[in-house]
């Protein structure tokens, strides 16, 4: 299975934020949307980074609650690991595990085409295994 299969099921919407937005704005957005990451894009829709719950925790631990007035670009993860729609789910799960990240933007021909979380990928794999089990059970019933 491919990342494009996951995006086909979940959609390609990506929550983004501008680099000069405040951390407080980003936190409100994460909470409202019930998500764990925002892709940081500039006004020309160029990928600049990713702001995650983990970035927030590190910021608060080191600087305290007053740090929420800082701009996202000063605390985001700048080196973003990305994937492509043609990547295999198992390969991307391995990348996420190796790099200890939970969200990967999906770039399609250099443009942001979606985002996948480790939860999305695990859920997709579980559904795939469930369907395989149902097919095998049906074959067993037909032979009985």
Secondary structure as the mmCIF struct_conf table of DSSP 4:
data_model
#
loop_
_struct_conf.conf_type_id
_struct_conf.id
_struct_conf.beg_label_comp_id
_struct_conf.beg_label_asym_id
_struct_conf.beg_label_seq_id
_struct_conf.end_label_comp_id
_struct_conf.end_label_asym_id
_struct_conf.end_label_seq_id
STRN STRN1 UNK A 2 UNK A 2
HELX_RH_AL_P HELX_RH_AL_P1 UNK A 3 UNK A 10
BEND BEND1 UNK A 12 UNK A 12
STRN STRN2 UNK A 16 UNK A 17
TURN_TY1_P TURN_TY1_P1 UNK A 19 UNK A 20
BEND BEND2 UNK A 21 UNK A 21
STRN STRN3 UNK A 22 UNK A 22
HELX_RH_AL_P HELX_RH_AL_P2 UNK A 23 UNK A 33
TURN_TY1_P TURN_TY1_P2 UNK A 34 UNK A 34
BEND BEND3 UNK A 36 UNK A 36
STRN STRN4 UNK A 37 UNK A 41
TURN_TY1_P TURN_TY1_P3 UNK A 43 UNK A 44
STRN STRN5 UNK A 47 UNK A 52
HELX_RH_AL_P HELX_RH_AL_P3 UNK A 53 UNK A 63
HELX_RH_3T_P HELX_RH_3T_P1 UNK A 65 UNK A 69
BEND BEND4 UNK A 70 UNK A 70
STRN STRN6 UNK A 71 UNK A 71
HELX_RH_3T_P HELX_RH_3T_P2 UNK A 72 UNK A 74
TURN_TY1_P TURN_TY1_P4 UNK A 75 UNK A 75
BEND BEND5 UNK A 76 UNK A 76
STRN STRN7 UNK A 77 UNK A 77
BEND BEND6 UNK A 79 UNK A 79
STRN STRN8 UNK A 82 UNK A 83
TURN_TY1_P TURN_TY1_P5 UNK A 85 UNK A 86
BEND BEND7 UNK A 87 UNK A 87
STRN STRN9 UNK A 88 UNK A 88
HELX_RH_AL_P HELX_RH_AL_P4 UNK A 89 UNK A 99
TURN_TY1_P TURN_TY1_P6 UNK A 100 UNK A 100
BEND BEND8 UNK A 102 UNK A 102
STRN STRN10 UNK A 103 UNK A 108
TURN_TY1_P TURN_TY1_P7 UNK A 109 UNK A 110
STRN STRN11 UNK A 111 UNK A 117
HELX_RH_AL_P HELX_RH_AL_P5 UNK A 118 UNK A 143
#
